[in-house]
Amino acid sequence: MHRSAALFLAAAFAVAPLTARAETAVVIPAPAAEAPAQNPELASGLETAVLAGGCFWGVQAVFQHTKGVTNALSGYAGGAQTDADYRSVSAGHTGHAEAVR
């Protein structure tokens, strides 16, 4: 490091010392217990999750190889347009998110 750069850094820290402030902890209460869902999948021990995570093919690939996952299907979640397509959704024109069920 050049001497001038070292002096500049030393001067910067001398003028504006770093200060650390701790944030106040916030206690988040446990969620309220819900009544068991009346879902036929639960009787079989299966449940469905829909996850949106950017590129749905990447998310799908991860879950297709996850122990316990029986099916992973890419599609679109949200939005009001019924004929969503990849180009419109990825351009942000439909209100949908790429998702995996």
Summary of the structure (lengths in Angstrom):
residues: 101
radius of gyration: 24.7
end to end distance: 53.3
largest distance: 72.3
contacts: 169
relative contact order: 0.14
helix: 31%
strand: 12%
